[in-house]
Amino acid sequence: MTETTPGHLAPELLELLLEVALDLTGTFAPEERYRRLVRAVRHALPCDAAVLLRRSGDDLVVLASHG
């Protein structure tokens, strides 16, 4: 990913953010939306794995994971 300066986002980051926004507002089933969000996080951040959790009472429920 290209380095950015304050107030300026790299074109790759803007493209990724647009993709995430479109996915979140699209007509996908929730499971597919969550999977796409996790994929975008893994693309944006250097990591081996990512997980999306929902709090249910005192528990955390896995909505999507990869890695």
C-alpha positions in Angstrom: 0.0 0.0 0.0 1.2 3.5 -0.8 2.4 5.7 2.0 0.1 8.6 2.8 0.4 12.0 4.3 -2.0 13.6 6.8 -5.2 14.5 5.0 -4.5 12.4 1.9 -5.4 8.8 1.4 -3.7 6.5 -1.0 -5.8 5.5 -4.0 -5.6 1.8 -3.0 -7.0 2.7 0.5 -9.8 4.8 -1.1 -10.7 1.9 -3.4 -10.8 -0.5 -0.4 -13.0 1.8 1.6 -15.4 2.2 -1.3 -15.5 -1.6 -1.7 -16.3 -2.0 2.0 -19.0 0.7 1.9 -20.7 -0.9 -1.1 -20.5 -4.4 0.5 -22.0 -3.1 3.7 -24.9 -1.4 1.9 -25.5 -4.1 -0.6 -28.1 -6.8 -0.7 -25.8 -9.6 0.4 -26.9 -12.1 3.1 -25.4 -11.2 6.5 -22.9 -14.1 6.4 -21.5 -12.9 3.0 -21.3 -9.3 4.1 -19.3 -10.4 7.2 -17.0 -12.6 5.1 -16.3 -9.7 2.7 -15.6 -7.3 5.6 -13.1 -9.7 7.1 -11.5 -10.1 3.7 -11.2 -6.3 3.4 -9.6 -6.0 6.9 -7.0 -8.7 6.0 -6.3 -6.8 2.8 -5.8 -3.5 4.5 -3.8 -4.7 7.6 -0.8 -7.0 7.5 -2.0 -9.9 9.5 -2.2 -13.7 9.5 -5.9 -13.9 10.6 -8.9 -11.8 11.2 -12.2 -12.4 13.0 -15.4 -10.5 13.3 -17.2 -11.0 16.7 -20.6 -10.0 18.0 -21.2 -9.6 21.7 -24.1 -11.7 23.0 -24.6 -11.1 26.7 -21.2 -12.0 28.3 -20.2 -14.1 25.3 -18.5 -13.3 22.0 -20.0 -15.0 18.9 -17.9 -15.5 15.8 -19.6 -14.0 12.8 -16.8 -14.5 10.3 -13.1 -15.5 10.4 -10.2 -16.1 8.0 -6.7 -17.4 8.7 
